[in-house]
């Protein structure tokens, strides 16, 4: 169990989890653009574009963000 907790704390892998009308992003590098219909950010070696309606940041931490709103499309471009 201690190893599981240690792995969780040391986790540096970029990932995102999509739920109904929200997306949780962990270990992102930088938010590039923030609009109510498009959010663009860097995560790992990917550029992620989230398109939707009424998009807002519900949680903003150093390594995690939660975006809520009507998510219509997620684009992932590898650099």
N, C-alpha and C positions, 0 to 999 in steps of 0.2 A: 504494500500500500504506500509506503514511503517513496518508493521508486516512481509510482504513478503521480504522486503529488509533485515530486521533483521534476518529472518530465513536463507536467502542466506548467509549472512556474518557468522553466527554461525554454519553453516552446517559442521558437522564432520563425516557424514556417508560416508563410502567407496562406490565408484561406478565407473563403466567404461561404456563408450559409444562407440560403434563400428560404424565406418563410412566406406565408400569404401576406402581401402588402408590407413586407419589410425584408431587409437584408443586413446581416451582421458580418462585418469585415474585421479580421484580426491580422495584426502584424503588417499593416500597410506602410508604405514609405512616405507618401505625400499626396495631399489633395491638390489637384491641379485646377479644377474648375467646379464651382458650386452654383447651380441654378435650380429653379423649381421644376424644370423638365429634363435636366441633364446634369449628372455628376460624373466627373472624370478624375481618376486617381491612379497612382502607381502602386503596385503591389508585387514584390519580388521582381522578376524580369518581365512583368506584364503591365500593359496599360488597360485599365478597366473603364468602360463607359456604361453607366446605368441611365437608361431613358425611362421616363414615366411622367406622371402628373402629380403635382403637389408634393414633390420630394423634399424632405427636411431631415436634418440630422437630429436624432432623438438622444443620442449619446455620443460624446466626443471625448476620447481618452488618448493618451500618447500612442497607444498601439491598437486601439479598437474603436470602431465607429458603428453606429446603428442608424440605418437610413430607413425612414418610413414613408409611405405614400403608395400610389398605384404604380407598381413596377411593370413596365411593358416590354423592356428588352435589356439584356445584358450582353455587352460585347467584350471579348477578351482578345487583345492583340499582344503577341509575344515579340519582344524587342531583341 
